[in-house]
Amino acid sequence: MAEKHIHQPAADASEIMPGARLTGDATAADIESIRRQNSVYVYEAPVRLWHWVNAACITILCVTGYFIGAPLPSMQIGEATEQFVMGYIRFAHFAAAMIVTVGFFGRIYWAMVGNHHAKQMFYVPVCNLHFWKEVLFELRWYLFIEKKPKKYVGHNPLAQLAMFSFITIGLTFMLVTGWALYAEGAGQGSLPDTLMGWVLGIVQNSQRLHTLHHLGMWAIIIFMIIHIYVAIREDIMSRQSMVSTMISGHRTFKDDEIE
């Protein structure tokens, strides 16, 4: 994707942060660094809100989904009639799933009405040869083969591919299979069964559907681990901000080079 570069007019050192210079808090090198702090507003508030709410709900879904798939072997906290532990776990799972569903449709809506960065997660330019060359470059960078990273305003090409695969496609898969399982419990004729009961007919086996949904959970867990690692790594090693960008919405660049 095209990179942006914002050039800030040079200012005399004495005009920059005079208070900090007076207290000795800013050296000449610090002030020269400040000149290179360029930023672009990338992620709008609805995108950032969706990201963090979605992350929290997916964490809840993974933890509760694990226990639903592999229940606790014993409950030494009282008689069965006096506890509702698995019931609470299932409730948390279903509630988080409903929030994720509503949020995902909201995110699709914002991709249509938000800025062009909001659309990036929902497509991959498969016919663009330059895009795939950039994907290979990013792979080499993450494997410590390339010595210097490139600058991107939105997602880099590899991140765009990963977000499309594991969030756009992966989350859709989890929502479809999850609601199909919920429809089975809701019973024939219920709204979930009317909307998603057809999925069980395609899979033809409830246990198989459970297995597919469970495998999808592990795929998302692996993605989350890699995503967190890469975000922190890029915040430290790349030439632009990463974690703080999803908090403030601004991508800040650490040098004034275009490439």
C-alpha positions in Angstrom: 0.0 0.0 0.0 1.1 3.5 -0.6 3.1 5.0 2.2 2.5 8.6 3.4 5.2 11.0 4.6 4.4 14.2 6.5 7.1 16.8 6.4 7.1 19.3 9.3 8.8 22.6 8.8 12.1 23.0 10.5 12.1 25.1 13.7 14.9 26.8 15.6 16.1 24.7 18.5 15.5 27.5 20.9 11.8 27.6 19.8 11.1 24.0 20.6 10.1 23.1 24.2 11.9 26.0 25.9 10.6 24.8 29.3 12.2 21.4 28.9 15.4 23.0 27.7 15.4 25.3 30.8 15.2 22.3 33.2 17.8 20.3 31.3 15.1 17.7 30.4 15.7 17.9 26.6 19.1 17.7 24.9 19.9 18.8 21.4 19.6 15.2 20.3 16.1 15.0 21.9 15.0 18.1 20.1 16.3 16.8 16.7 14.4 13.6 17.4 11.2 15.6 18.1 11.4 17.1 14.6 11.1 13.6 13.2 8.0 12.6 15.1 5.4 12.6 12.3 2.0 11.0 12.7 -1.1 10.1 10.7 -4.6 9.5 12.1 -5.3 6.0 11.0 -7.7 4.1 13.2 -11.0 5.9 14.1 -12.6 5.5 17.5 -15.2 2.8 16.5 -12.4 0.7 15.1 -10.3 1.0 18.2 -13.3 0.3 20.5 -14.2 -2.8 18.4 -10.6 -4.0 18.6 -10.4 -4.0 22.4 -14.0 -5.2 23.0 -13.4 -8.0 20.5 -10.1 -8.9 22.1 -11.7 -9.2 25.5 -14.6 -11.2 24.3 -12.4 -13.6 22.3 -10.3 -14.2 25.4 -13.5 -15.0 27.4 -14.7 -17.3 24.5 -11.4 -19.2 24.4 -11.2 -19.8 28.2 -14.9 -20.8 28.5 -14.8 -22.7 25.3 -11.9 -24.8 26.5 -13.8 -25.8 29.7 -17.0 -26.5 27.7 -15.0 -28.9 25.5 -13.1 -30.4 28.4 -15.2 -29.9 31.6 -13.6 -30.0 35.0 -13.2 -33.6 36.1 -14.7 -33.0 39.5 -16.3 -30.2 41.6 -15.3 -30.5 45.2 -17.2 -27.4 46.3 -20.6 -28.8 47.1 -23.4 -31.0 45.8 -24.4 -30.7 42.2 -27.7 -29.1 43.3 -25.9 -26.4 45.1 -23.6 -25.2 42.3 -24.0 -23.8 38.7 -20.3 -23.6 37.7 -20.7 -25.0 34.2 -23.9 -23.1 33.7 -22.0 -19.8 34.5 -19.2 -20.8 32.1 -21.7 -21.5 29.3 -23.6 -18.3 30.0 -20.3 -16.3 29.8 -19.5 -18.1 26.5 -22.9 -17.3 25.0 -22.9 -13.7 26.2 -19.5 -13.0 24.8 -20.4 -14.7 21.5 -23.5 -12.4 21.2 -21.3 -9.3 21.8 -18.8 -10.5 19.2 -21.6 -11.1 16.7 -23.1 -7.6 17.1 -19.6 -6.1 17.1 -18.6 -7.9 13.9 -21.7 -6.6 12.0 -20.9 -3.1 13.4 -17.3 -3.5 12.2 -18.6 -4.4 8.7 -20.8 -1.3 8.7 -17.9 0.9 9.7 -15.8 -0.6 6.9 -18.4 1.0 4.6 -18.7 4.4 6.2 -15.3 4.9 7.9 -12.0 5.9 6.4 -10.1 3.8 3.9 -8.0 2.1 6.6 -11.2 0.6 8.1 -11.7 -1.4 4.9 -8.3 -3.0 4.9 -9.1 -6.0 7.1 -11.9 -7.1 4.7 -10.0 -7.7 1.5 -6.7 -8.9 0.0 -5.5 -7.6 -3.4 -4.8 -11.1 -4.7 -4.1 -9.9 -8.2 -1.5 -7.3 -7.1 2.0 -8.7 -7.6 3.5 -5.9 -5.6 1.4 -6.8 -2.6 2.8 -10.3 -2.6 6.3 -9.0 -2.9 5.7 -6.9 0.1 4.3 -9.9 2.0 7.6 -11.8 1.3 9.6 -8.8 2.4 7.7 -8.6 5.7 8.2 -12.4 6.2 11.9 -11.8 5.8 11.8 -8.9 8.2 10.0 -11.0 10.9 12.5 -13.8 10.4 15.4 -11.3 11.0 16.6 -11.7 7.4 16.0 -8.1 6.4 17.9 -5.5 8.4 15.6 -2.5 8.0 11.8 -2.5 8.1 9.6 -0.5 5.8 7.1 2.1 6.9 3.3 1.6 6.5 0.5 3.8 7.5 -2.2 1.1 8.0 -1.5 -2.7 8.2 1.6 -3.9 6.5 0.7 -6.5 3.7 1.5 -9.5 5.8 -0.6 -8.2 8.7 -3.4 -7.4 6.2 -3.3 -11.0 5.0 -3.3 -12.4 8.5 -6.2 -10.2 9.7 -8.3 -11.2 6.7 -7.5 -14.9 7.2 -7.9 -15.2 10.9 -10.4 -12.4 11.7 -12.6 -11.8 8.7 -12.6 -15.4 7.5 -11.8 -17.1 10.9 -14.3 -15.1 13.0 -17.0 -15.7 10.4 -16.3 -19.4 10.6 -16.5 -19.4 14.4 -19.7 -17.4 14.4 -21.4 -19.7 11.9 -20.3 -22.9 13.6 -21.0 -21.5 17.1 -24.5 -20.3 16.3 -25.2 -23.6 14.6 -24.3 -25.4 17.9 -26.4 -22.9 19.8 -29.3 -23.6 17.4 -29.1 -27.3 18.3 -29.6 -26.5 21.9 -32.3 -23.9 21.3 -34.4 -26.5 19.5 -36.2 -26.8 16.2 -38.3 -23.8 15.2 -36.3 -21.4 17.3 -34.8 -18.3 15.7 -31.2 -19.6 15.9 -32.4 -22.9 14.3 -34.2 -21.0 11.6 -31.1 -18.9 10.8 -28.2 -21.4 11.3 -29.8 -24.8 11.6 -28.8 -25.5 8.0 -25.1 -25.7 9.0 -25.7 -28.9 11.0 -27.4 -30.3 7.9 -24.3 -29.7 5.8 -21.9 -31.1 8.4 -24.3 -34.0 9.1 -22.8 -34.7 12.5 -23.1 -32.7 15.7 -19.8 -34.1 17.1 -18.0 -33.1 13.9 -19.4 -29.6 14.2 -18.1 -29.4 17.8 -14.7 -30.6 16.6 -14.5 -28.0 13.8 -15.5 -25.2 16.2 -12.9 -26.4 18.8 -10.2 -26.6 16.2 -11.1 -23.0 15.1 -10.6 -21.9 18.7 -7.1 -23.2 18.8 -6.3 -21.5 15.4 -7.5 -18.2 16.9 -5.4 -18.8 20.1 -2.3 -19.3 18.0 -3.1 -16.2 16.0 -3.6 -14.2 19.2 -0.2 -15.3 20.6 1.6 -14.3 17.3 -0.4 -11.1 17.0 0.6 -9.9 20.5 4.2 -10.9 20.0 4.5 -9.1 16.6 2.7 -6.0 17.8 5.2 -5.6 20.8 8.1 -6.5 18.5 7.2 -4.0 15.9 6.6 -1.3 18.6 10.2 -1.8 19.6 12.0 -2.6 16.4 10.1 -1.0 13.6 10.1 2.6 12.4 6.5 3.4 13.5 4.3 3.0 16.6 2.1 0.0 16.9 0.4 -0.7 20.3 -0.2 3.0 21.1 -1.7 3.4 17.6 -4.6 1.2 18.6 -5.1 3.3 21.7 -4.8 6.8 20.2 -5.5 6.1 16.6 -2.3 7.9 15.4 0.5 6.1 13.7 3.7 7.9 14.7 6.8 7.5 12.7 10.3 7.5 14.1 12.3 9.0 11.2 11.7 11.4 8.3 12.6 9.0 5.5 9.8 8.2 3.0 10.7 4.5 2.5 
